[in-house]
Amino acid sequence: MTVAVPKITDMKVYPVAGYDSMLLTLSGAHYPYFTRNIVVLTDDSGQMGIGEIHGGDSITKSLESYRPLVIGQKISAYRQILNDIRQKGWREKNDSGQGLQQLNLANLKYVVHAEAAIECALLDLYGKFVDLPMCDIIGDGRQRDAVEMLGYLFYIADYHKTDLPYIHDDDNDDAWGKVRRQETLTVDGIVKQAEAAQARYGFKSFKLKGGVLSGDEEMQAVVALHKRFPDARINLDPNGAWSLQEAIDLTKKYGTALTYLEDPCGPEAGFSGREIMSFYKNATNMPVATNMIATDWKQFYPSLMMKSVDIVLADPHFWGINGSLRMASVLNDWGLTWGSHSNNHFDITLALYAQVSAAAPGNITAIDTHFIWQDDQQLCDDALNIRNGEIKIPKRPGLGININLEKLAAANQLYTTLKRHDRDDSRAMQYLIPGWQFDPKQPTLVR
């Protein structure tokens, strides 16, 4: 008996917003709200497939342009649908090609591939059609049944110094619920943050977002984390804020506390970030990860030739699901390591990270996630959970989660109240330091 392959009958794009803490990065301070785009595809069997991608008006416009290329197509034709989108869909022009080498958030819309949300939703539907989890139908299939996640630690500013509506007192049941809304600018504060995160989620790996204080202060926090969690893997991400010489000096002084460094230095003296990172590795032999100097295949090629990087954080939103897993296969074949970068996100992305990571071959690194900062804002009733530092892949088909339309509508309604939809971390910072402007070589609070 022939079974008819379902066709897409409807595609809806929901720009949504969620709440955030005043987290500090090289690009400034997170605003009280973060934005995302949610795609919901419906097929003629009545099933819904979902995808999530970064927020911003350009990405919303791109997604809307894909509708005539998606509706009416069989879900089994997802590769052809994606090819059509890449050729015919709307995309923001004037891409400089710089990617995120200097963490310029204005370039983020060029690095993100909006069609990844369509790819996710189509594969969610396809998994439901064949009754298999997504990780069993992508790449080379399932490689593991559980995926290790890392505890993502941040310096946090005092929101009381602003008149902005930052969320607070929303989750005081345990230490994590409290500390994630409180000012954290000291070594002891970072250690307490890690202790609270581990108590709730069981993390065995931690990553500290740097580019905020001086390099020496941030590395002291790494040393303290290593002392408190001697068996944990610790890494630091200054987003290229350090000079080459500073990165070398700090690594020689404190490097034994690190498992690897993520983008310790970037472009300087006429050299690209890829060249500078190669010089850094030659001088220190420290393993290096990136989500800045190799965000597409053309950037990866010179990074590989110059041996600039050991770990490529191939976020499926930057590379697409298929592209991210192609990268995982290449890295595994060449003895390098795959991982995934993260931005603020809802539980749809959390499920995608788990499914893609479960299909990534080789010894992958613990996966980034911001979700611990957005926990309790789930858009799905059966969201995946981080327990004992990992996510177990559910036996449910597709992504393994199902959208709650009432929660989705509420997040969309919150979005409509916002005057700006694109990320700009300088606005909140200007409450703390009047006239503050992003500088890729000046840590946020070193002014």
N, C-alpha and C positions, 0 to 999 in steps of 0.2 A: 504494500500500500504506500502510495506517495503522500508525503506530508507537505502541505503548502508552507513555504517560507513566508513568515509575516512581512508585511510592508509597513513603512512608516506612514502614519495618517496625520500626525500633528507634531509640531515642534514649538515649544515655548521657551523663551529666554527670560529669566527672572534676575534682574540686578538686585543684590541683597546686601545688607549691612549687619555687622555684629559689633560687640563691645570689646574694647581692648584696654590694657593697662598702659601706663606711661613708660613704655619700654624704650631704652636708649640704644642707639646704634650710631655708626659713623654718619649716617644720613640725618640724624636728629632724634626726635622723640615721637613715638607712635601717637597718633591722634586718638581721641576717645572711641572712634569708630574705625573699622576696616571694612572694605567693600570686596565683594566677589560677584561672579556671574554663575548662575545655575541654569543648566540646560535640562529640560525634561522632554524626552521623545516618547510618543505613544504609538504602538503598532496596532494592526487590525485584529490582533488576538486579545487586545485589552491590556497588554503588559506595558509598563513604563520603564524606561531606561534613563539614568541620570548621570550628569557630569558636572564638575565644578572647575572654575578657572579664575584667574585674577580679576579684580574689579577694574573699573575705569571706562569712560565713555567710548574710547576707541575700540576696546575689546568687545563691548556690547554691540557696537555698530558692526564689527566684523561678524559676530555670531548671527545677528539679524540678517545679514546678507547671505548667509548659508541656507536659509530656509527653503528656497525653491530648488536647491541642489540636494536636499535631504528628503523632503516630503515626497511620497510616492515610490521611494526606492525600497528594495528588499534589504532586510538587515544583513543578509549574507554578502551583499555588495559593498560592505563598509570600506574596503580598500579603494574601490573605484570612487565612492562618495568622497573620500578624503583627497584623492587625486584631483577630482573636479573642484573641490573647495580651494585647494592650493593654486589652481590655475585660474579660477573664475571668481572666487570670493573677494570681498573688499578687504584691503589691508592698509594700514597707515603708511604713508610715504615718507621720504626724506630720512630713511635710516642711515645713520653715519657709518654703521658697521663696527662701531666701537664696542658694542655689547655692554657688559657691565664691568669693564676693566677698571673703571674708577667709581663704581657704585652710583652712577648718576641715575636717579630714579626716573628721570624723564625718558631714559632709554628703555625702561622696563617693557613698555608696550611693543617694542621691536623684538625683544628677546622672547617674550611669551608667544606661544603658538595657540591662538584661540581655538583652532580646530581640534586641539587635544580634548576639549570638553565634549565635542561631538563624537570623537573616537571613543571616549570613555562611555558615553551613553549608548552608543551602538554596540559596544562589546558587552555592556551590561545586559542589553536586550538579547544579544546572541547567546550569552551564557545561560540566560533564562530559557531560551528556546531549546538548547541542547541539554539543559539541566546540569550544568557544570559551573563551578566557581571560575571566575575570570582567569585566575592564575593557571588553570589547566588548559586554556585555549589560546594563550598569548605566548610569544617567543618560542622557546623550546619546551614549554609546559612547566608544570610545578617542579621546583627544585627543593622546597622546604615547606613544612607545615606551620611554622611560626617564624616571625620576623622580629629581630631585635630593634628597638627604638631607643634613641638617646634622650637624656634629660637636657633640654635646651634652657640654659640659664642666661639671665639678662640683668644688667644694671637697670634700676628703676628710679625715675625722678619722683619728686614730691608733687603730686597733682594738686595739693592744697595751694601751691604757688600760682595756680591758674584759676580762671573762672570757667573752665571747660568741664563738661559733664562726664568725667571719668567714672566708670563703674566702681563701686566699693560696697563692702558689707553684703555681698551677694552670696558668699559661701564661707561661712565661718565655722563649719563643722570640723575642720582639721587644720593643721598648721599650713598646709599648702594653700588652702582657700584664703587664708589670711595674708601670707607673705607675698602672694602674687599681686596684691594691690598696694603694697607698702613700699616706701622709699628704700632702696637698697644700693648703697654706694661704697660699701666697705668690704674688706676681705671677709670679716666675720659674717656680714650679711649674705654674701654669696654662698658661704658654706652652709648657713642656716637654710637658705633657699634650696640648695641641693639636698639637704637632709629631709626637708619637707616634701620635695618632689619624689625622693626615693621612698619615703614612707607611704605615699599614696600609690605610686606607680611601679616601684621596684626596680628602678633603673640601675644598670650595671655600667653605663657609659654616660659621660657628660660632655657638653659643649658650652663654653662661655662665649657669648657675643662680646667682642672687644671693640676697639675703635672709639672708646668712650673716655677713659682715663689715660694716664701715661702708660706706655708699654710696660714699664717697670712695675707699676701698681697692678696691672692686669696679670702679669706673670706671677706676682706674689699671690694673687688669688688662685692661680693654677697650682702653685706649690702647696697652698693650704688645702685645696681640694684633693690633691694627691695624698697628702698626709692623712686626711680624714677618711678617704676611700682608697686605700693602697692597692686594692685589686681592681679598681675601676679604670677604664680607659678615659683619659681626659684630653680634650683638645680645645683650642682657642681660635677664634675667627676675628682678626682685626680689620677684615675687609680691605686689605692693602694699605692701611693707614701708615704703616711704619716705612721708614726708608730702608734700603737694602742693608746699610751698615748697622742700623738699629736692630733690624731683625736678626742679623748675624750675632751681634753682641748679646741680645736677650736670649737667644737660643743657647749660646755657649754658657751663659750664666745660669739659666733655669731649665734648659731643655730636657733634663732627665725626668721632669715631672709630666712631660707631654707624651702622648701617643703619636700625634701628628699635629701640624699646624695647617690651618686653612687660610689661604691667601694672605700670608704675613706681609707681603710688600707688593707694590704695583709699579706702573710706569714711572720712570724718572730719567732725567739726563738724556732724553731723546730715545731711550730704549722702551720697548713695549713691556707690559706686565709679564709676557711669556719669557722674554729675555732675562728680566730681572729675577724672576722666580728660578730660572735655570742657574743664574749666578749664585742665588741663595742656596740652592740644593748642593751645588759644588762645594760651597764653603762650609756647610753644616752637616750634610748627609741626613738631615731631618726629613721624614716623609711629609709630603705636601698634598693637600686637597684643594680643589677649586670649584667654584661655581661662577667665577668671574672671567678667567682668561680663556676658558674653553667652553663656550655655550652653544657652539654649533660645530659641524664637521670641519669646516674650513679653519676655524680657530684651533680645533683639536690637532690637526695635522702638524702645524709648527710647534705646538706644545709638546707633542710626542717626539718630534725630531730633535728638539732642544732638551729633552728629558726634564721638562719643567714641572711635571706633576706625576704623582703616584696614584691619586684617588680622584676620579671625576664624579662630581655630584650631579648626576644627569636627571634632574627633575623632569618627570614626564610632561609637565606643562611647558618646559623649554624645548624638549626634544620630541614630544609626542610619545605615546606608549610604545609603539614599534621602534622608534628611534632610540628611546632610552634603553630598551632591551637589546638592540643591536650594539649599542655602546657597551653594555654589560658583557656581551659575548666577546667583543673585540678585546676588552680589558682582561677578561679571564684568559683568553688565548695567549695574551702577551705577558701574563704574570702581574698585571696591575689590578687595581681594586675599584669596584663600583659602589656608589652610594647615591643618595637623593637629597637635594637641597629643599628647604621649606620656606614659605611665607605664611602669614596669618591665614588660617583656613578653617572651614567647617569639617564635619565628619564625613562628607562625601570624599574629600581629598584624602582624609585619613585612611579610608577603605581602599582608595586607589593606590596609595603608597604601599599598603600592605600587600595587595594583590600583585602589583608590579614587582615588588621586592621578593615576593615568594617565587616569582618566575625568573629572577635574575641568577644566572649561573655563577659559580665560583664562591670564594670567601668574601662576601660583601661586608662593608662597614655598617655599623649601627645607623639607622635611618633618622634624619632630621624630622622633627615635627614641632610646629607651634601649638598644636592642639591643646596641650596642657594649659595654655593661657586662655583658651576659648572653651574648655570643658564646661559642660552644663548648658551650652548653646546649640545642642545637636538639632539638626534638621530632619533626622531620621529616628524612628522609634527603636530600631534594632542596631544602633551604632556599635561599631567595634570598640573594644576596650583595651587599654594597655594594662597588663597585669604581669608582675614579675619581670618588668622591663621589656615585654614583648607583646605582640599581637598574634593570636592564634587565628589561622584562616578558618572561617566558619564553613560548614558543609552546605550552606545555602548557595544557590546559583548566582551567576553574575557577580556584581560587587559584594553581594551578601547583605545588602541593606535596602530599605525601601523608604521613599520620601514620605514625610508627613506634610500634607499640603497645607494644613492650618499653620504649622510652624514656618513653612516656606513663605506663606502669605504675610505673616507677621514680620519676617526678616525683609521682605520686599517693601512693606509699608514703612519700616524704619529707614530704608534706603531713600524713599521719596521725601523724607524730612531733611535730608542733607543737602547743603548748598553746593558742595564739591564732591566729586566722585573719584577723582584720581588721587593717588597717594602723594602726600607732600609732608615730610617729617620736619620741615623747617618751621611750620606755623606754630606748633606747640613749643618748640625750643625757644622761640622768641619771647615767650613768657619768662623763661629762665635767664636768658642772655639777650637783652634787647639788641635787635639788628643782626642776630645770629644768621650766618649763611653757611651752607654746606661747603666744605673744603676737603677733597679726598685725601689730603696729607696732614690734616689737623684733627686729632681726636675731638669728639664732640664737646667735652668739658675742658679741654686744654686750650684756653683762649686768653 
